Amino acid sequence: MILYSKPGCHLCEGLQEKLEQILETQNFTTVELEIRDITTREDWLLAYQYEVPVLVLANLPGAEAFEQPLPRPSPRANVQQIQQMLCKYLSNIKKNDAE
C-alpha cells in the first residue's frame, strides 16, 4: 500500500497514523505501507499536489503488478471505518484475481 503525502500535511499525518495502527493487526500482517513524499519527484508532485493524501493499493502478494487508487477516507473516519474500507477493497482484488 502506498500513501502519497507531503511535509506539513496534517490530513496525511492523521491518515498515516491510522493506517499504521491498522497494519499492526493480525488481518494486515502481509500488507506493507510505503510513504511517498510527493515533493521528492516532479511527476508525483504534478499528479497529487492538490489531492494528498492519496492512498493506493499496489503489488499485492501473488498478484500482477498494479496500482489502484482508493477513495480518500474522511478525516473524521476512525481506525475501524478505514479498516473496513481496506478489507472491502482487498477482498474485491483477491476475488478478481481468483476469477
NULOFI-962130 format. One record per residue (C-alpha): x, y, z. Coordinates in pm, 1 decimal. Layout:
# residues N
REC          u          v          w
REC          X          Y          Z
...
END
This chain:
# residues 99
REC          u          v          w
REC        0.0        0.0        0.0
REC      130.2      344.7      -88.5
REC       44.3      671.4       82.7
REC      131.4      978.2     -121.9
REC      195.2     1256.1      125.5
REC      387.7     1579.6      175.7
REC      554.4     1750.5      470.8
REC      325.2     1959.7      685.4
REC        7.5     1790.0      561.5
REC     -199.5     1727.0      873.5
REC     -452.4     1515.1      683.2
REC     -164.6     1297.9      558.6
REC      -19.6     1259.8      907.7
REC     -358.6     1165.1     1053.0
REC     -422.9      902.0      786.7
REC      -71.0      762.5      823.5
REC     -118.1      719.1     1199.8
REC     -447.3      535.7     1147.0
REC     -300.4      313.1      874.9
REC       -5.8      220.6     1096.3
REC     -247.2      116.1     1371.6
REC     -444.5      -95.9     1124.1
REC     -136.5     -265.3      981.2
REC      -33.3     -378.0     1329.1
REC     -343.5     -600.3     1348.5
REC     -344.7     -968.5     1252.8
REC     -555.0     -921.6      938.7
REC     -297.3     -695.2      776.0
REC       37.4     -855.2      857.6
REC      113.8     -914.2      487.9
REC       42.0     -553.7      388.1
REC      324.4     -301.4      395.9
REC      286.2       74.9      396.0
REC      516.3      283.7      179.8
REC      509.0      659.6      236.2
REC      596.2      863.3      -72.7
REC      677.4     1230.7      -29.1
REC      538.6     1396.6     -341.6
REC      789.5     1681.9     -310.2
REC     1074.6     1443.6     -395.7
REC      960.8     1371.4     -753.3
REC      814.2     1612.1    -1004.7
REC      575.9     1354.1    -1154.8
REC      427.3     1279.8     -812.6
REC      400.3     1649.9     -732.2
REC      220.1     1723.4    -1058.5
REC      -14.6     1429.3    -1013.0
REC     -101.1     1473.1     -644.7
REC      -18.4     1826.8     -528.3
REC     -386.7     1912.9     -479.2
REC     -501.6     1563.7     -384.8
REC     -290.4     1445.8      -87.9
REC     -331.1     1227.0       99.4
REC     -369.4      968.2     -175.1
REC     -389.3      602.9      -78.6
REC     -306.6      339.9     -340.8
REC     -318.0      -38.5     -328.2
REC      -17.7     -177.3     -510.6
REC      156.6     -507.2     -579.8
REC      -33.6     -745.9     -356.4
REC      148.7    -1074.4     -295.5
REC       71.9    -1324.8     -569.7
REC      -96.3    -1065.9     -791.2
REC       13.0     -892.5    -1108.3
REC      187.0     -558.8    -1060.2
REC      -68.8     -278.1    -1044.6
REC     -167.2       39.2     -862.0
REC     -528.0      112.4     -769.2
REC     -611.8      446.2     -605.0
REC     -863.4      417.3     -323.3
REC    -1128.3      672.4     -231.2
REC     -993.1      916.6       23.2
REC    -1138.4      843.9      366.0
REC    -1292.7     1130.6      556.4
REC    -1052.0     1294.4      803.1
REC    -1317.8     1214.4     1063.6
REC    -1312.3      841.4      980.5
REC    -1190.4      636.6     1271.3
REC     -949.2      342.8     1255.8
REC    -1231.6       88.7     1237.5
REC    -1400.0      263.7      943.2
REC    -1075.2      282.3      748.0
REC    -1003.1      -80.9      828.2
REC    -1346.2     -182.4      693.6
REC    -1280.1       12.1      373.2
REC     -942.5     -157.4      327.4
REC    -1092.8     -501.9      389.8
REC    -1356.8     -433.3      126.4
REC    -1105.6     -331.0     -140.1
REC     -857.1     -605.3      -55.9
REC    -1126.8     -871.0      -75.1
REC    -1250.6     -733.5     -410.3
REC     -899.7     -750.9     -553.3
REC     -842.6    -1105.2     -426.7
REC    -1182.1    -1206.7     -567.2
REC    -1095.1    -1060.6     -910.3
REC     -758.7    -1237.9     -910.6
REC     -927.6    -1570.8     -839.8
REC    -1155.7    -1536.1    -1144.8
END
